[in-house]
Amino acid sequence: MEFEDPELVTLLDLVIKLKELLKGAENYTIWRIQLRAILRGRGLWGYVTGEKLEPHDTKEETDPEKGRSEADLSIASVTCDRTTPRESQDEQSLAFIILSVDESLYPYLDPMKTSREAWLLLSKLFERRQ
């Protein structure tokens, strides 16, 4: 099998390096440590933790005379192109997460829009509380 996109090859190579896919609570801790290391190594961990915020996460007051805030105007210019660097990086993070779990977990992750949502869901489902 040959891939033309070098990013896809890198993504697949890293996911293949996982010892095993996430199956549930029984291997969640090991999976979490491995995937966190991969995401950190690729500079993507901040998207999962929320440290790297989306441009529209900034909060500004709306000027009633203008009807839209400066943030709204800048968002309009950013969201015209759906492939902003932030969205691309978060989509890559989400892809890492989805490809690193057993297929039986896909229905849980399918509605997730961000890597942070997916990570928090898996944490809620499988992390053992002491």
Rosetta constraint file for C-alpha pairs under 8 A:
AtomPair CA 3 CA 8 HARMONIC 7.36 0.50
AtomPair CA 3 CA 9 HARMONIC 6.49 0.50
AtomPair CA 5 CA 9 HARMONIC 6.57 0.50
AtomPair CA 6 CA 10 HARMONIC 6.22 0.50
AtomPair CA 7 CA 11 HARMONIC 6.12 0.50
AtomPair CA 8 CA 12 HARMONIC 6.11 0.50
AtomPair CA 9 CA 13 HARMONIC 6.00 0.50
AtomPair CA 10 CA 14 HARMONIC 6.18 0.50
AtomPair CA 11 CA 15 HARMONIC 6.28 0.50
AtomPair CA 11 CA 96 HARMONIC 6.93 0.50
AtomPair CA 12 CA 16 HARMONIC 6.02 0.50
AtomPair CA 13 CA 17 HARMONIC 6.45 0.50
AtomPair CA 14 CA 18 HARMONIC 7.12 0.50
AtomPair CA 14 CA 38 HARMONIC 7.13 0.50
AtomPair CA 15 CA 96 HARMONIC 6.83 0.50
AtomPair CA 15 CA 99 HARMONIC 6.83 0.50
AtomPair CA 15 CA 100 HARMONIC 6.02 0.50
AtomPair CA 18 CA 31 HARMONIC 7.72 0.50
AtomPair CA 18 CA 34 HARMONIC 6.77 0.50
AtomPair CA 18 CA 35 HARMONIC 7.68 0.50
AtomPair CA 18 CA 100 HARMONIC 7.54 0.50
AtomPair CA 20 CA 31 HARMONIC 7.41 0.50
AtomPair CA 20 CA 100 HARMONIC 7.96 0.50
AtomPair CA 21 CA 31 HARMONIC 7.10 0.50
AtomPair CA 21 CA 100 HARMONIC 5.16 0.50
AtomPair CA 21 CA 101 HARMONIC 4.71 0.50
AtomPair CA 21 CA 102 HARMONIC 5.47 0.50
AtomPair CA 22 CA 27 HARMONIC 6.30 0.50
AtomPair CA 22 CA 28 HARMONIC 6.12 0.50
AtomPair CA 22 CA 31 HARMONIC 5.92 0.50
AtomPair CA 22 CA 100 HARMONIC 6.42 0.50
AtomPair CA 22 CA 101 HARMONIC 4.39 0.50
AtomPair CA 22 CA 102 HARMONIC 5.65 0.50
AtomPair CA 23 CA 27 HARMONIC 6.55 0.50
AtomPair CA 23 CA 28 HARMONIC 7.41 0.50
AtomPair CA 23 CA 101 HARMONIC 6.52 0.50
AtomPair CA 23 CA 102 HARMONIC 5.46 0.50
AtomPair CA 23 CA 104 HARMONIC 7.92 0.50
AtomPair CA 23 CA 105 HARMONIC 7.70 0.50
AtomPair CA 24 CA 28 HARMONIC 5.91 0.50
AtomPair CA 24 CA 126 HARMONIC 6.04 0.50
AtomPair CA 25 CA 29 HARMONIC 7.75 0.50
AtomPair CA 25 CA 125 HARMONIC 7.72 0.50
AtomPair CA 25 CA 126 HARMONIC 4.45 0.50
AtomPair CA 25 CA 127 HARMONIC 6.50 0.50
AtomPair CA 25 CA 128 HARMONIC 7.23 0.50
AtomPair CA 27 CA 31 HARMONIC 6.17 0.50
AtomPair CA 28 CA 32 HARMONIC 5.88 0.50
AtomPair CA 28 CA 126 HARMONIC 6.22 0.50
AtomPair CA 28 CA 127 HARMONIC 6.73 0.50
AtomPair CA 29 CA 33 HARMONIC 6.31 0.50
AtomPair CA 29 CA 127 HARMONIC 7.30 0.50
AtomPair CA 30 CA 34 HARMONIC 6.25 0.50
AtomPair CA 31 CA 35 HARMONIC 6.00 0.50
AtomPair CA 32 CA 36 HARMONIC 5.88 0.50
AtomPair CA 33 CA 37 HARMONIC 6.23 0.50
AtomPair CA 34 CA 38 HARMONIC 6.40 0.50
AtomPair CA 35 CA 39 HARMONIC 6.11 0.50
AtomPair CA 35 CA 96 HARMONIC 7.97 0.50
AtomPair CA 35 CA 97 HARMONIC 7.58 0.50
AtomPair CA 35 CA 100 HARMONIC 7.88 0.50
AtomPair CA 36 CA 40 HARMONIC 6.00 0.50
AtomPair CA 36 CA 45 HARMONIC 6.86 0.50
AtomPair CA 37 CA 41 HARMONIC 6.01 0.50
AtomPair CA 38 CA 42 HARMONIC 6.31 0.50
AtomPair CA 39 CA 43 HARMONIC 6.19 0.50
AtomPair CA 39 CA 44 HARMONIC 4.94 0.50
AtomPair CA 39 CA 45 HARMONIC 5.01 0.50
AtomPair CA 39 CA 93 HARMONIC 7.03 0.50
AtomPair CA 39 CA 96 HARMONIC 7.95 0.50
AtomPair CA 40 CA 44 HARMONIC 5.75 0.50
AtomPair CA 40 CA 45 HARMONIC 4.90 0.50
AtomPair CA 44 CA 48 HARMONIC 7.17 0.50
AtomPair CA 44 CA 89 HARMONIC 6.78 0.50
AtomPair CA 44 CA 90 HARMONIC 7.43 0.50
AtomPair CA 44 CA 93 HARMONIC 6.16 0.50
AtomPair CA 45 CA 49 HARMONIC 6.38 0.50
AtomPair CA 45 CA 93 HARMONIC 7.82 0.50
AtomPair CA 46 CA 50 HARMONIC 5.80 0.50
AtomPair CA 46 CA 51 HARMONIC 4.83 0.50
AtomPair CA 46 CA 52 HARMONIC 5.12 0.50
AtomPair CA 47 CA 51 HARMONIC 6.32 0.50
AtomPair CA 47 CA 52 HARMONIC 5.22 0.50
AtomPair CA 47 CA 53 HARMONIC 7.15 0.50
AtomPair CA 47 CA 89 HARMONIC 7.59 0.50
AtomPair CA 47 CA 90 HARMONIC 5.85 0.50
AtomPair CA 47 CA 93 HARMONIC 7.27 0.50
AtomPair CA 47 CA 115 HARMONIC 6.79 0.50
AtomPair CA 47 CA 116 HARMONIC 6.63 0.50
AtomPair CA 48 CA 90 HARMONIC 7.74 0.50
AtomPair CA 48 CA 93 HARMONIC 7.26 0.50
AtomPair CA 48 CA 114 HARMONIC 7.99 0.50
AtomPair CA 48 CA 115 HARMONIC 5.27 0.50
AtomPair CA 48 CA 116 HARMONIC 4.22 0.50
AtomPair CA 48 CA 117 HARMONIC 7.98 0.50
AtomPair CA 48 CA 119 HARMONIC 6.74 0.50
AtomPair CA 49 CA 116 HARMONIC 6.18 0.50
AtomPair CA 50 CA 116 HARMONIC 6.62 0.50
AtomPair CA 53 CA 57 HARMONIC 6.18 0.50
AtomPair CA 54 CA 58 HARMONIC 7.87 0.50
AtomPair CA 54 CA 86 HARMONIC 6.51 0.50
AtomPair CA 54 CA 87 HARMONIC 7.78 0.50
AtomPair CA 55 CA 75 HARMONIC 6.77 0.50
AtomPair CA 56 CA 71 HARMONIC 7.03 0.50
AtomPair CA 56 CA 72 HARMONIC 7.59 0.50
AtomPair CA 56 CA 75 HARMONIC 6.08 0.50
AtomPair CA 58 CA 71 HARMONIC 7.27 0.50
AtomPair CA 59 CA 71 HARMONIC 7.65 0.50
AtomPair CA 60 CA 69 HARMONIC 6.57 0.50
AtomPair CA 60 CA 70 HARMONIC 7.60 0.50
AtomPair CA 60 CA 71 HARMONIC 6.45 0.50
AtomPair CA 61 CA 69 HARMONIC 6.27 0.50
AtomPair CA 62 CA 66 HARMONIC 7.83 0.50
AtomPair CA 62 CA 67 HARMONIC 6.42 0.50
AtomPair CA 62 CA 68 HARMONIC 5.41 0.50
AtomPair CA 62 CA 69 HARMONIC 4.35 0.50
AtomPair CA 62 CA 70 HARMONIC 7.84 0.50
AtomPair CA 63 CA 67 HARMONIC 5.76 0.50
AtomPair CA 63 CA 68 HARMONIC 6.21 0.50
AtomPair CA 63 CA 69 HARMONIC 5.88 0.50
AtomPair CA 64 CA 68 HARMONIC 7.48 0.50
AtomPair CA 68 CA 72 HARMONIC 5.93 0.50
AtomPair CA 68 CA 73 HARMONIC 6.94 0.50
AtomPair CA 69 CA 73 HARMONIC 6.51 0.50
AtomPair CA 70 CA 74 HARMONIC 6.28 0.50
AtomPair CA 71 CA 75 HARMONIC 5.99 0.50
AtomPair CA 72 CA 76 HARMONIC 6.12 0.50
AtomPair CA 73 CA 77 HARMONIC 6.64 0.50
AtomPair CA 74 CA 78 HARMONIC 6.26 0.50
AtomPair CA 75 CA 79 HARMONIC 5.78 0.50
AtomPair CA 76 CA 80 HARMONIC 6.18 0.50
AtomPair CA 77 CA 81 HARMONIC 7.62 0.50
AtomPair CA 78 CA 82 HARMONIC 7.76 0.50
AtomPair CA 78 CA 84 HARMONIC 6.83 0.50
AtomPair CA 79 CA 84 HARMONIC 7.52 0.50
AtomPair CA 82 CA 87 HARMONIC 7.42 0.50
AtomPair CA 83 CA 87 HARMONIC 6.10 0.50
AtomPair CA 83 CA 88 HARMONIC 5.79 0.50
AtomPair CA 84 CA 88 HARMONIC 6.12 0.50
AtomPair CA 85 CA 89 HARMONIC 6.07 0.50
AtomPair CA 86 CA 90 HARMONIC 6.08 0.50
AtomPair CA 87 CA 91 HARMONIC 5.91 0.50
AtomPair CA 88 CA 92 HARMONIC 6.18 0.50
AtomPair CA 89 CA 93 HARMONIC 6.26 0.50
AtomPair CA 90 CA 94 HARMONIC 6.10 0.50
AtomPair CA 90 CA 114 HARMONIC 6.39 0.50
AtomPair CA 90 CA 115 HARMONIC 6.03 0.50
AtomPair CA 91 CA 95 HARMONIC 6.05 0.50
AtomPair CA 91 CA 114 HARMONIC 6.96 0.50
AtomPair CA 91 CA 115 HARMONIC 7.08 0.50
AtomPair CA 92 CA 96 HARMONIC 6.30 0.50
AtomPair CA 93 CA 97 HARMONIC 6.45 0.50
AtomPair CA 93 CA 115 HARMONIC 5.65 0.50
AtomPair CA 94 CA 98 HARMONIC 6.18 0.50
AtomPair CA 94 CA 114 HARMONIC 6.20 0.50
AtomPair CA 94 CA 115 HARMONIC 4.24 0.50
AtomPair CA 94 CA 116 HARMONIC 8.00 0.50
AtomPair CA 94 CA 118 HARMONIC 7.15 0.50
AtomPair CA 95 CA 99 HARMONIC 5.94 0.50
AtomPair CA 96 CA 100 HARMONIC 6.12 0.50
AtomPair CA 97 CA 101 HARMONIC 6.81 0.50
AtomPair CA 97 CA 115 HARMONIC 7.25 0.50
AtomPair CA 97 CA 118 HARMONIC 7.42 0.50
AtomPair CA 97 CA 119 HARMONIC 7.51 0.50
AtomPair CA 98 CA 106 HARMONIC 7.07 0.50
AtomPair CA 98 CA 109 HARMONIC 6.95 0.50
AtomPair CA 101 CA 105 HARMONIC 6.54 0.50
AtomPair CA 101 CA 106 HARMONIC 7.63 0.50
AtomPair CA 102 CA 106 HARMONIC 7.36 0.50
AtomPair CA 105 CA 109 HARMONIC 6.67 0.50
AtomPair CA 106 CA 110 HARMONIC 5.84 0.50
AtomPair CA 107 CA 111 HARMONIC 7.71 0.50
AtomPair CA 108 CA 112 HARMONIC 7.95 0.50
AtomPair CA 109 CA 118 HARMONIC 6.06 0.50
AtomPair CA 112 CA 117 HARMONIC 5.91 0.50
AtomPair CA 112 CA 118 HARMONIC 5.72 0.50
AtomPair CA 113 CA 117 HARMONIC 6.90 0.50
AtomPair CA 113 CA 118 HARMONIC 7.83 0.50
AtomPair CA 114 CA 118 HARMONIC 6.50 0.50
AtomPair CA 115 CA 119 HARMONIC 6.05 0.50
AtomPair CA 116 CA 120 HARMONIC 6.08 0.50
AtomPair CA 117 CA 121 HARMONIC 6.14 0.50
AtomPair CA 118 CA 122 HARMONIC 6.28 0.50
AtomPair CA 119 CA 123 HARMONIC 6.11 0.50
AtomPair CA 120 CA 124 HARMONIC 6.06 0.50
AtomPair CA 121 CA 125 HARMONIC 6.17 0.50
AtomPair CA 122 CA 126 HARMONIC 5.98 0.50
AtomPair CA 122 CA 127 HARMONIC 7.68 0.50
AtomPair CA 123 CA 127 HARMONIC 5.07 0.50
